[in-house]
């Protein structure tokens, strides 16, 4: 009764059991996990407990006063970490294969995937800020154990598929730049855990700065390569128009789903809903609404950059390999070897390898953080980040080593594309709960998603499910 009376004094009943954030609160002083049930009306079965990424929770100060641009600057960062997942080495394989095989036709898929990503990531921001929970925590609270455990397993499969692409991509980048054998390069990738530990020691802003710097290098590399390739810009513009050929051509659909899975990655939905909570944005409804707006702008800008880079990969493949009649380029090392003779420059393949290696290093960071969020959110299991990273990486290394040693380098491209299709098949298990949570007024309170946004997200989920069903039917029917 006393608890009930004290909570009646709170002006924001929907915030009960959520975060008590203060930008001046040190991470060491955060409260321990709370197990008391949430009061009626909140929509959640239990209090959130320890926040997502507790060591970095509310650690980045935000501007309470000042211009809009000053406030936005404090929120810039998480979106770029999320954007990394939209241009990882697996995305390269699908975009290179799509561009070399079908020219500019799949640019529409890249654009559609990016629009879907912007819609879904805006919901992640709303869930993380408004409900004070990441997607994994929300699933654990809302579903019985027999449902939440399969969702956790699905998320882990997606992270492993992502890590597999990073292992192969980074190993190929090391091979192209330093001539390190792929088998050795795959094993070396296990050491990237020390990069994460070093960056975390300096603070979350250093992680963001490293990622943004790598993205700048990648963008610059592709800008030079596109200039050398001199694509047909009229054909490029037409490539962004929709076409029914995607549904009629099974091979095109397979690659389209690979691009979709590589762009709207399941683990990114868990990641973003946790990363937005690294900002110290305050507790009031007005402060949280402003935080949702600023964080959504951050992710939208970052994803537009991701679209530019993704489209550049596909345009480069169409302007070089497809134009030269090489329609079966799917291997990253094969693409690297063809660039110099096709473009008449030895600089292009070097830039290609540098960008690939930067992508692999960047993706390492996001996979580590998303793995931490998923394990802690679903299982309440907290282990050292380096141990979590090492386990995940070793799981991905095993199939990569087997394929590389047994089938040779030529099989790595197909394994990369397959990993991205696996991601696409896992997407509904993250997208559907996200849409349901953010549309639930009882759970979200004043931060519930507007109906138009929920409708867009529901259409996005329906498209993803329909395309996946079509792919599975084509596979089963031979």
Secondary structure, DSSP 8 states (H G I E B T S, - for coil): -HHHHHHHT-S-GGGTTS----TT--GGG------S---TTSS-SS---S-TTGGGTT-EE--SSS-HHHHHHHH-SHHHHHHHTTSSHHHHHHHHHHHHHHTTTTHHHHHHHHHHHHHHHHHHHHIIIIIS--HHHHHHHHS-HHHHHHHHHHHHHHHHHHHHHHHHHHHHHHHHHH---HHHHHHHGGGGHHHHHHHHHH-HHHHHHHHHHHHHHHHHHHHHHHHHH---HHHHHHHTS--THHHH-HHHHHHHHHHHHHHS-HHHHHHHHHHGGGEE--SSHHHHHHHHHHHHHHHHHHHHHHHHHHHHHHHHHIIIIITTT-TT---HHHHHHHHHHHHT-HHHHHHHHHHHHHHHHHHHHHHHHHHHHHHHHHH-----HHHHHHHHHHHHHHHHHHHHHHH-GGGHHHHHHHHHHHHHHHHHHHHHHHHHHHT-HHHHGGG---HHHHHHHHHHHHHHHHHHHHHHHHHHT-
